[in-house]
Amino acid sequence: MRFEHSALIVVDVQNGFTPGGNLAVAHADEIIPKINELAQFFDNIVITQDWHPADHISFADNHAGKKPFDTIQLDYGTQVLWPSHCVQDTEDAALHPDLKLPTAQLIIRKGFHQHIDSYSAFLEADHKTSTGLAGYLKERGIQTVYVVGIATDFCVAWTAIDAANLGFESYVIADATKGIDLQGSLQHAWQEMLSKGVKKIYSKDLVA
């Protein structure tokens, strides 16, 4: 079985977000075998990769008196401040070595603009700056996206919601994602996704 006219979007499965990383999500490495299994059924795979400059605006270290997970207000809204992570050309930013995605053809690097954070594979956090991914997928005749990866409540959710808003049929494969769950953020993210038309499924629904 092949999922034609569909793409698997693998979000931020990087050393920085897995155990031992600078912004590690608990047990996030446990979803990698599931992602590798799913990848066998897709001819179209897109990878996203957090790729920050060291002076990025989202890093708590770059704001005097602030600590990780504080928030600040920026032109585009509330910004969570993170530990410094996935800095360009570091091992923390590298894709996890256990990922096996033989048909991946595109890596979308995000968060490289110093003054804008970027969670979604489609749009940066200002909701205006496009990555060009929507045009790429439409040019290839792709109508449906399945989103997996890290973290469910941030980059996965923003990607899935933007996909739905841009006219794609959008699914999140719940058991192939891991969330941070910052002060209830995971439940809130699922509520937001479902309200925007994103569908929640499990890998067994795809791969019987």
C-alpha positions as CSV (number, residue, x, y, z in Angstrom):
1,M,0.0,0.0,0.0
2,R,1.3,3.4,-1.0
3,F,-0.1,6.8,0.0
4,E,-0.3,8.6,-3.3
5,H,-1.1,12.3,-3.4
6,S,0.0,12.4,0.2
7,A,3.1,13.5,2.1
8,L,4.5,12.5,5.4
9,I,5.9,15.6,7.2
10,V,8.5,14.6,9.8
11,V,8.8,17.5,12.3
12,D,12.0,18.3,14.1
13,V,13.3,14.8,15.0
14,Q,16.6,16.2,16.0
15,N,19.2,15.5,18.7
16,G,18.2,18.7,20.5
17,F,14.6,17.5,21.1
18,T,15.5,13.9,22.1
19,P,17.1,12.6,25.3
20,G,20.4,14.2,25.9
21,G,19.5,17.3,23.8
22,N,19.3,20.9,25.0
23,L,15.5,21.0,24.8
24,A,14.8,17.3,25.2
25,V,11.3,16.0,25.2
26,A,10.9,13.0,27.5
27,H,10.9,9.7,25.7
28,A,10.8,11.4,22.3
29,D,13.3,8.9,20.8
30,E,10.7,6.2,21.3
31,I,8.6,7.4,18.3
32,I,11.5,7.1,15.9
33,P,10.9,3.3,15.0
34,K,7.2,4.2,14.4
35,I,8.2,7.0,12.1
36,N,10.6,4.8,10.2
37,E,7.9,2.2,9.8
38,L,5.4,4.7,8.5
39,A,8.0,6.1,6.1
40,Q,8.0,2.9,4.1
41,F,4.5,3.7,2.8
42,F,5.2,7.2,1.5
43,D,6.9,8.3,-1.7
44,N,6.8,11.9,-0.5
45,I,8.4,12.8,2.7
46,V,9.3,16.3,4.0
47,I,11.6,16.8,7.0
48,T,11.7,20.0,9.1
49,Q,14.8,21.0,11.0
50,D,15.1,23.7,13.7
51,W,18.1,25.8,12.6
52,H,18.6,28.8,15.0
53,P,21.4,31.4,15.1
54,A,23.0,31.6,18.6
55,D,21.5,35.1,19.1
56,H,17.9,33.9,18.3
57,I,15.1,36.0,19.9
58,S,13.4,32.8,21.4
59,F,16.4,31.9,23.6
60,A,16.0,32.9,27.2
61,D,19.8,33.4,27.4
62,N,19.4,36.4,25.0
63,H,17.1,38.3,27.4
64,A,18.4,39.7,30.6
65,G,16.6,38.5,33.7
66,K,14.6,35.9,31.8
67,K,14.6,32.1,32.3
68,P,13.5,29.2,30.0
69,F,9.7,29.0,29.6
70,D,9.1,32.6,30.6
71,T,7.1,34.5,27.9
72,I,7.6,37.9,26.3
73,Q,5.5,39.9,23.9
74,L,6.8,40.4,20.3
75,D,5.2,42.1,17.3
76,Y,3.5,38.8,16.3
77,G,2.2,37.9,19.8
78,T,3.3,35.9,22.9
79,Q,6.7,34.2,22.6
80,V,7.8,31.4,24.8
81,L,11.5,31.6,25.7
82,W,13.4,28.4,25.3
83,P,16.7,27.0,26.4
84,S,19.3,27.6,23.6
85,H,18.8,24.6,21.3
86,C,19.4,23.4,17.7
87,V,22.0,26.1,17.0
88,Q,23.1,26.0,13.4
89,D,26.0,23.6,12.6
90,T,26.0,22.0,16.1
91,E,25.3,18.3,16.9
92,D,22.2,19.5,18.8
93,A,20.7,20.6,15.5
94,A,21.5,17.4,13.6
95,L,18.7,15.0,12.6
96,H,18.6,12.0,15.0
97,P,20.9,9.3,13.6
98,D,18.3,6.6,14.0
99,L,15.9,8.2,11.5
100,K,15.5,6.2,8.3
101,L,13.6,8.1,5.6
102,P,14.8,6.9,2.3
103,T,12.3,8.8,0.2
104,A,12.7,12.2,2.0
105,Q,13.4,14.7,-0.7
106,L,13.1,18.1,1.1
107,I,14.4,19.6,4.4
108,I,12.6,22.8,5.5
109,R,14.9,24.6,7.9
110,K,13.1,27.0,10.2
111,G,13.9,29.5,12.9
112,F,16.9,30.9,11.1
113,H,15.6,34.4,11.1
114,Q,17.0,36.0,14.2
115,H,13.9,38.1,15.1
116,I,11.1,35.6,14.3
117,D,10.5,32.2,15.8
118,S,9.2,29.4,13.6
119,Y,7.2,26.4,14.6
120,S,5.3,25.5,11.5
121,A,6.6,23.9,8.4
122,F,4.5,26.3,6.3
123,L,4.6,29.7,8.0
124,E,6.9,31.4,10.5
125,A,5.4,32.7,13.8
126,D,4.4,36.0,12.3
127,H,1.8,34.0,10.2
128,K,3.0,35.9,7.1
129,T,6.5,34.7,6.2
130,S,6.1,31.6,4.1
131,T,8.5,28.7,3.8
132,G,7.2,27.8,0.3
133,L,6.2,24.3,1.4
134,A,2.5,24.7,0.4
135,G,3.5,25.6,-3.2
136,Y,5.9,22.7,-3.4
137,L,3.3,20.2,-2.3
138,K,0.6,21.6,-4.5
139,E,3.0,21.5,-7.5
140,R,3.5,17.8,-6.8
141,G,-0.2,17.1,-6.7
142,I,-0.2,16.4,-3.0
143,Q,-3.6,17.0,-1.3
144,T,-3.2,15.2,2.1
145,V,-0.5,15.6,4.8
146,Y,0.3,13.3,7.7
147,V,2.3,15.0,10.4
148,V,4.5,13.2,12.9
149,G,7.4,14.3,15.1
150,I,8.3,16.7,18.0
151,A,6.7,18.4,19.7
152,T,3.0,17.6,19.4
153,D,1.9,20.8,21.2
154,F,4.2,23.2,19.3
155,C,5.8,22.5,15.9
156,V,3.6,19.5,15.1
157,A,0.4,21.4,16.0
158,W,1.3,24.6,14.2
159,T,2.2,22.6,11.1
160,A,-1.0,20.6,11.1
161,I,-3.2,23.7,11.6
162,D,-1.4,25.6,8.9
163,A,-1.8,22.7,6.5
164,A,-5.6,22.6,7.2
165,N,-5.9,26.4,6.8
166,L,-4.0,26.1,3.4
167,G,-6.5,23.6,2.1
168,F,-4.7,20.3,2.7
169,E,-6.4,17.4,4.3
170,S,-4.4,17.3,7.5
171,Y,-3.8,14.4,9.9
172,V,-1.7,14.0,13.0
173,I,-0.6,10.5,13.8
174,A,-0.8,10.7,17.6
175,D,1.5,7.7,18.5
176,A,4.2,9.0,16.2
177,T,4.4,12.4,18.1
178,K,5.7,13.4,21.5
179,G,4.6,16.6,23.4
180,I,6.3,18.9,25.9
181,D,3.1,19.5,27.8
182,L,4.0,22.9,29.2
183,Q,1.2,24.0,31.7
184,G,-1.5,22.1,29.8
185,S,-0.2,22.9,26.4
186,L,-0.8,19.4,25.0
187,Q,-4.5,19.3,25.7
188,H,-4.9,22.8,24.4
189,A,-3.0,22.0,21.2
190,W,-5.3,19.0,20.5
191,Q,-8.4,21.1,21.1
192,E,-7.1,23.7,18.7
193,M,-6.1,21.2,16.1
194,L,-9.4,19.4,16.1
195,S,-11.3,22.7,16.0
196,K,-9.4,23.7,12.9
197,G,-10.3,20.4,11.1
198,V,-7.1,18.5,11.8
199,K,-7.9,14.8,12.2
200,K,-6.3,12.7,15.0
201,I,-5.4,9.2,14.0
202,Y,-3.0,6.4,15.1
203,S,-0.5,4.5,13.0
204,K,-2.6,1.3,13.1
205,D,-5.3,3.3,11.2
206,L,-2.9,3.6,8.3
207,V,-0.8,0.5,8.5
208,A,-2.9,-2.5,9.3
